[in-house]
Amino acid sequence: MYCIDNKEFPCSTSLTMKYIGGKWKAVILIHLIEKKRYNELRKELSMVTERTISLQLKELEADGLIKRTVYTSKPPLRVEYELTKFGATLIPLLTEMAKWGKETAKNNTKIIKK
């Protein structure tokens, strides 16, 4: 049993899913392996609603996986997101997940490139 922030997790996998679970968190994290402006992220995730991206980014930031930086020094306002040191520890897991997905798609489905 694991306990973080007064919440109990029955195994390490459930603890991991606390951070990357849900439909879009892992996808957002893999896109943030390289620092991105908010608008770049929105373009890359065009199939996701703006509200969903915003909510997921807030949760990822609250969990300490990403850092949000707002630049106001010269208009227009610019917001960038990047992985924190803690978030970067997920890179091997995320890249293996992406690799597994590509192999599964290659072997079992038709790949459509847009």
Residue frames as a rotation matrix with the C-alpha (Angstrom) as fourth column:
MET 1
0.588 0.809 0.000 0.00
0.809 -0.588 0.000 0.00
0.000 0.000 -1.000 0.00
TYR 2
-0.614 -0.733 0.294 1.22
0.746 -0.660 -0.089 3.47
0.259 0.165 0.952 -0.89
CYS 3
0.460 0.749 -0.477 0.04
0.847 -0.531 -0.018 6.79
-0.267 -0.396 -0.879 0.51
ILE 4
-0.748 -0.595 0.295 0.55
0.654 -0.735 0.179 10.20
0.110 0.326 0.939 -1.10
ASP 5
-0.819 0.411 0.400 -1.29
-0.366 -0.911 0.188 13.37
0.442 0.007 0.897 -0.08
ASN 6
-0.612 0.537 0.581 -3.42
-0.569 0.211 -0.795 11.33
-0.550 -0.817 0.176 2.34
LYS 7
0.498 0.729 -0.471 -4.68
-0.863 0.364 -0.349 9.15
-0.083 0.580 0.810 -0.51
GLU 8
-0.082 -0.499 0.863 -4.00
-0.414 0.804 0.426 5.41
-0.906 -0.322 -0.273 -0.47
PHE 9
0.254 0.047 -0.966 -3.01
-0.950 0.200 -0.240 3.39
0.182 0.979 0.096 -3.52
PRO 10
0.840 0.192 0.507 -3.12
-0.364 0.893 0.265 -0.42
-0.402 -0.407 0.820 -3.49
CYS 11
0.458 -0.725 0.514 -0.11
0.757 0.622 0.202 -0.82
-0.466 0.297 0.834 -5.81
SER 12
-0.397 -0.730 -0.556 2.57
0.260 -0.671 0.694 1.15
-0.880 0.131 0.457 -7.61
THR 13
-0.744 0.186 0.642 0.66
0.653 0.002 0.757 0.95
0.139 0.983 -0.123 -10.90
SER 14
0.362 0.932 -0.001 -2.36
0.898 -0.349 0.266 2.69
0.248 -0.097 -0.964 -9.40
LEU 15
0.297 -0.368 -0.881 -0.01
0.458 -0.755 0.469 5.35
-0.838 -0.543 -0.056 -8.02
THR 16
-0.786 -0.600 0.149 1.47
0.376 -0.272 0.886 5.87
-0.491 0.752 0.440 -11.50
MET 17
-0.400 0.719 0.569 -2.03
0.823 0.008 0.569 6.15
0.404 0.695 -0.594 -12.97
LYS 18
0.378 0.463 -0.802 -2.83
0.781 -0.625 0.007 8.90
-0.498 -0.628 -0.598 -10.46
TYR 19
-0.177 -0.590 -0.788 -0.33
0.031 -0.803 0.595 11.03
-0.984 0.080 0.160 -12.35
ILE 20
-0.861 -0.285 -0.422 -0.81
-0.385 -0.176 0.906 9.93
-0.333 0.942 0.042 -15.97
GLY 21
-0.603 0.691 0.399 -4.28
0.646 0.716 -0.265 8.38
-0.469 0.098 -0.878 -15.95
GLY 22
0.239 0.757 -0.608 -7.10
-0.042 -0.617 -0.786 9.64
-0.970 0.213 -0.116 -18.07
LYS 23
0.743 0.206 0.637 -7.46
0.554 0.345 -0.758 9.98
-0.375 0.916 0.142 -21.79
TRP 24
0.841 -0.278 0.464 -5.12
0.222 -0.605 -0.765 12.91
0.493 0.746 -0.447 -22.44
LYS 25
0.851 -0.520 0.076 -2.52
-0.351 -0.454 0.819 13.33
-0.391 -0.723 -0.569 -19.66
ALA 26
0.196 -0.819 0.539 0.05
0.397 0.569 0.721 10.93
-0.897 0.072 0.437 -21.10
VAL 27
0.383 0.010 0.924 -0.53
0.919 -0.107 -0.380 12.39
0.095 0.994 -0.050 -24.57
ILE 28
0.950 -0.032 0.309 0.04
-0.049 -0.998 0.049 15.93
0.307 -0.062 -0.950 -23.28
LEU 29
0.658 -0.738 0.152 3.14
-0.231 -0.006 0.973 14.84
-0.717 -0.675 -0.174 -21.37
ILE 30
0.150 -0.641 0.752 4.74
0.757 0.564 0.330 13.19
-0.636 0.520 0.570 -24.39
HIS 31
0.558 0.090 0.825 4.13
0.694 -0.595 -0.405 16.36
0.455 0.798 -0.395 -26.40
LEU 32
0.926 -0.187 0.328 5.83
-0.312 -0.868 0.386 18.35
0.213 -0.459 -0.862 -23.64
ILE 33
0.583 -0.813 -0.008 9.07
0.758 0.540 0.366 16.39
-0.293 -0.219 0.931 -23.78
GLU 34
-0.603 -0.655 0.456 10.14
0.749 -0.661 0.040 19.53
0.275 0.365 0.889 -25.61
LYS 35
-0.575 0.356 -0.736 9.03
0.335 -0.719 -0.609 22.89
-0.746 -0.597 0.294 -24.20
LYS 36
-0.528 0.481 0.700 5.99
0.786 -0.035 0.617 24.23
0.321 0.876 -0.360 -26.02
ARG 37
-0.909 0.405 0.095 3.89
-0.416 -0.893 -0.172 27.33
0.015 -0.196 0.981 -26.18
TYR 38
-0.396 0.848 0.353 0.23
-0.130 0.329 -0.935 26.82
-0.909 -0.417 -0.020 -25.36
ASN 39
0.393 0.600 -0.697 -0.81
-0.748 -0.232 -0.622 27.50
-0.535 0.765 0.358 -28.97
GLU 40
-0.419 -0.598 -0.683 1.68
-0.853 0.516 0.072 24.94
0.309 0.613 -0.727 -30.30
LEU 41
-0.936 0.102 0.337 0.24
-0.106 0.831 -0.546 22.34
-0.336 -0.547 -0.767 -27.97
ARG 42
-0.031 0.995 -0.092 -3.30
-0.324 -0.097 -0.941 23.23
-0.946 0.001 0.325 -29.03
LYS 43
0.198 0.053 -0.979 -2.39
-0.978 -0.057 -0.201 22.76
-0.066 0.997 0.040 -32.71
GLU 44
-0.728 -0.574 -0.375 -0.77
-0.591 0.802 -0.080 19.39
0.347 0.163 -0.923 -32.03
LEU 45
-0.879 0.476 0.014 -3.84
0.368 0.697 -0.615 18.26
-0.303 -0.536 -0.788 -30.06
SER 46
-0.845 0.519 -0.130 -6.48
-0.512 -0.713 0.480 19.71
0.156 0.472 0.868 -32.34
MET 47
-0.331 0.748 -0.575 -8.87
0.071 0.627 0.775 16.81
0.941 0.216 -0.261 -31.62
VAL 48
-0.366 0.132 -0.921 -8.98
0.920 0.198 -0.337 17.75
0.138 -0.971 -0.194 -27.92
THR 49
0.622 0.653 0.433 -11.19
0.559 -0.757 0.338 20.59
0.549 0.032 -0.835 -26.69
GLU 50
-0.155 -0.672 0.724 -9.52
-0.093 -0.720 -0.688 23.67
0.984 -0.174 0.049 -25.29
ARG 51
0.459 0.425 0.780 -11.34
-0.803 -0.179 0.569 23.16
0.381 -0.888 0.259 -21.99
THR 52
0.987 -0.090 -0.132 -10.01
0.126 0.946 0.300 19.60
0.098 -0.312 0.945 -21.66
ILE 53
0.201 -0.973 0.111 -6.44
0.566 0.023 -0.824 20.67
0.799 0.229 0.556 -22.43
SER 54
-0.089 -0.203 0.975 -6.67
-0.478 -0.850 -0.221 23.49
0.874 -0.485 -0.021 -19.89
LEU 55
0.744 0.439 0.504 -8.05
-0.648 0.291 0.704 21.20
0.163 -0.850 0.501 -17.17
GLN 56
0.867 -0.454 -0.203 -5.44
0.449 0.890 -0.074 18.51
0.215 -0.027 0.976 -17.81
LEU 57
0.009 -0.891 0.454 -2.62
0.302 -0.431 -0.851 21.09
0.953 0.145 0.265 -17.82
LYS 58
0.176 0.130 0.976 -3.83
-0.759 -0.613 0.219 22.45
0.626 -0.780 -0.009 -14.47
GLU 59
0.958 0.199 0.206 -3.88
-0.284 0.746 0.602 18.95
-0.034 -0.635 0.772 -12.97
LEU 60
0.603 -0.794 -0.074 -0.44
0.637 0.535 -0.555 18.12
0.481 0.288 0.828 -14.34
GLU 61
-0.102 -0.604 0.791 0.91
-0.119 -0.782 -0.612 21.38
0.988 -0.157 0.007 -12.94
ALA 62
0.484 0.378 0.790 -0.73
-0.805 -0.161 0.570 20.76
0.342 -0.912 0.226 -9.55
ASP 63
0.993 -0.116 0.040 0.88
0.096 0.940 0.327 17.30
-0.075 -0.321 0.944 -9.48
GLY 64
0.453 -0.873 -0.178 4.29
-0.409 -0.382 0.829 18.86
-0.792 -0.303 -0.530 -10.14
LEU 65
0.262 -0.330 0.907 4.81
0.656 0.750 0.084 17.18
-0.708 0.573 0.412 -13.54
ILE 66
0.082 -0.209 0.975 4.83
0.893 -0.420 -0.165 20.33
0.444 0.883 0.152 -15.65
LYS 67
-0.407 -0.263 -0.874 5.83
0.612 -0.789 -0.047 23.94
-0.678 -0.555 0.483 -15.20
ARG 68
0.481 0.609 0.631 3.81
0.866 -0.444 -0.231 26.83
0.139 0.657 -0.741 -16.62
THR 69
-0.499 -0.661 -0.561 5.67
0.660 -0.709 0.249 30.05
-0.562 -0.245 0.790 -17.43
VAL 70
0.643 0.721 0.258 3.85
0.750 -0.525 -0.402 33.24
-0.155 0.452 -0.878 -18.37
TYR 71
-0.586 -0.809 0.032 5.80
0.780 -0.553 0.292 35.91
-0.219 0.196 0.956 -20.24
THR 72
0.550 0.827 -0.118 4.22
0.791 -0.561 -0.245 39.34
-0.268 0.042 -0.962 -19.98
SER 73
-0.187 -0.745 -0.640 7.25
0.485 -0.637 0.599 41.48
-0.854 -0.198 0.481 -20.79
LYS 74
-0.812 -0.010 -0.583 6.15
-0.426 -0.674 0.604 42.21
-0.399 0.739 0.543 -24.32
PRO 75
0.196 0.970 0.147 2.73
-0.472 0.224 -0.853 41.83
-0.860 0.098 0.501 -25.88
PRO 76
0.327 0.943 0.060 1.17
-0.619 0.166 0.767 39.55
0.714 -0.288 0.638 -26.79
LEU 77
0.276 -0.110 0.955 1.07
-0.888 0.350 0.297 37.43
-0.367 -0.930 0.000 -23.65
ARG 78
0.033 -0.336 -0.941 2.99
-0.624 0.729 -0.282 34.18
0.781 0.597 -0.186 -24.08
VAL 79
0.464 0.143 0.874 2.52
-0.810 0.468 0.353 30.99
-0.359 -0.872 0.332 -22.03
GLU 80
-0.096 -0.561 -0.822 4.93
-0.703 0.623 -0.343 28.05
0.705 0.545 -0.454 -22.21
TYR 81
0.793 0.312 0.522 4.75
-0.584 0.634 0.507 24.60
-0.173 -0.708 0.685 -20.69
GLU 82
-0.037 -0.813 -0.580 7.58
-0.644 0.464 -0.609 22.18
0.764 0.351 -0.541 -19.99
LEU 83
0.588 0.164 -0.792 8.23
0.338 0.840 0.424 19.09
0.735 -0.517 0.439 -17.95
THR 84
0.660 -0.424 0.620 9.63
-0.749 -0.426 0.507 19.58
0.049 -0.799 -0.599 -14.48
LYS 85
-0.496 -0.865 -0.067 12.53
-0.834 0.497 -0.241 17.43
0.242 -0.064 -0.968 -13.28
PHE 86
-0.484 0.436 0.759 9.90
-0.360 0.692 -0.626 15.17
-0.798 -0.576 -0.178 -11.68
GLY 87
0.599 0.773 -0.207 7.89
-0.461 0.122 -0.879 15.09
-0.655 0.622 0.429 -14.91
ALA 88
0.205 -0.623 -0.755 11.00
-0.950 0.058 -0.306 14.24
0.234 0.780 -0.580 -16.93
THR 89
-0.638 -0.422 0.644 11.32
-0.612 0.786 -0.092 10.99
-0.467 -0.453 -0.759 -14.95
LEU 90
0.253 0.836 0.487 8.29
-0.150 0.531 -0.834 9.81
-0.956 0.138 0.260 -16.96
ILE 91
0.155 -0.196 -0.968 10.05
-0.945 -0.315 -0.087 10.16
-0.288 0.929 -0.234 -20.34
PRO 92
-0.864 -0.490 -0.113 11.25
-0.501 0.815 0.291 6.52
-0.051 0.309 -0.950 -20.50
LEU 93
-0.558 0.740 0.376 7.76
0.304 0.604 -0.737 5.28
-0.772 -0.297 -0.562 -19.61
LEU 94
0.329 0.724 -0.606 6.05
-0.298 -0.530 -0.794 7.60
-0.896 0.442 0.042 -22.11
THR 95
-0.158 -0.454 -0.877 8.41
-0.977 -0.060 0.207 6.70
-0.146 0.889 -0.434 -24.95
GLU 96
-0.969 -0.150 0.196 7.93
-0.142 0.988 0.055 2.99
-0.202 0.025 -0.979 -24.27
MET 97
-0.170 0.979 0.111 4.16
0.228 0.149 -0.962 3.48
-0.959 -0.138 -0.249 -24.27
ALA 98
0.345 0.250 -0.905 4.40
-0.710 -0.560 -0.426 5.29
-0.613 0.790 -0.016 -27.61
LYS 99
-0.621 -0.655 -0.432 6.64
-0.783 0.494 0.377 2.55
-0.033 0.572 -0.820 -29.00
TRP 100
-0.805 0.388 0.448 4.20
0.189 0.884 -0.427 -0.14
-0.562 -0.259 -0.785 -27.85
GLY 101
0.182 0.933 -0.311 1.29
-0.049 -0.308 -0.950 1.77
-0.982 0.188 -0.010 -29.43
LYS 102
0.053 -0.245 -0.968 3.12
-0.948 -0.316 0.028 2.09
-0.313 0.917 -0.249 -32.76
GLU 103
-0.897 -0.436 -0.074 3.94
-0.440 0.863 0.247 -1.62
-0.043 0.254 -0.966 -32.81
THR 104
-0.522 0.787 0.329 0.40
0.308 0.533 -0.788 -2.57
-0.796 -0.310 -0.520 -31.90
ALA 105
0.348 0.647 -0.679 -1.02
-0.408 -0.547 -0.731 -0.28
-0.844 0.531 0.074 -34.57
LYS 106
-0.289 -0.560 -0.776 1.44
-0.946 0.045 0.320 -1.60
-0.144 0.827 -0.543 -37.15
ASN 107
-0.980 -0.199 0.006 0.54
-0.198 0.978 0.071 -5.21
-0.020 0.068 -0.997 -36.40
ASN 108
-0.651 0.758 0.029 -3.19
0.625 0.557 -0.547 -4.91
-0.431 -0.339 -0.836 -35.80
THR 109
0.373 0.833 -0.407 -4.68
0.428 -0.544 -0.722 -1.86
-0.823 0.095 -0.560 -37.47
LYS 110
0.288 -0.219 0.932 -4.52
0.895 -0.284 -0.343 0.35
0.340 0.933 0.115 -40.50
ILE 111
-0.267 -0.463 -0.845 -2.38
0.696 -0.699 0.164 3.45
-0.667 -0.544 0.509 -39.92
ILE 112
0.568 0.485 0.665 -3.80
0.791 -0.544 -0.278 6.68
0.227 0.684 -0.693 -41.29
LYS 113
-0.467 -0.748 -0.472 -1.33
0.790 -0.592 0.157 9.55
-0.397 -0.300 0.867 -41.66
LYS 114
0.684 0.728 0.045 -2.82
0.693 -0.630 -0.351 13.01
-0.227 0.271 -0.935 -41.97
